[in-house]
Amino acid sequence: MTPDEVESLILSFPEVERSTSYGEPSFKVRGKFFTWLRPHLDDSVAVHLTSLDERELLIEMDPEAFHFTDHYRNYPIVLARLASVDPAWLKTMLGRRWRHAAPKRLSKAHPDIGTD
């Protein structure tokens, strides 16, 4: 995926808007952090997971697509390389993250997002 394609995917979720976090492009849903892109660092998008074990499994299964830096060592976040990540997987994972970050009222208004 290209950075523009990933950004379009991210912005396709209800009420997500562009922002910045730590000087890097990020996205928020109603002011709450959703995800960020790392185009100037390693052309990756940060993906929140349910556990560190899940991250290790992803990296083991596909080290071309997934990695992390020391900054994320203690957090269940994986960096997905835009050029290698499966678009369907990324959409599913961003949907789950959106459901977690969105206010309950907004989440209830979109029951089809992040439940697969």
Summary of the structure (lengths in Angstrom):
residues: 116
radius of gyration: 13.4
end to end distance: 21.4
largest distance: 37.8
contacts: 336
relative contact order: 0.19
helix: 37%
strand: 27%
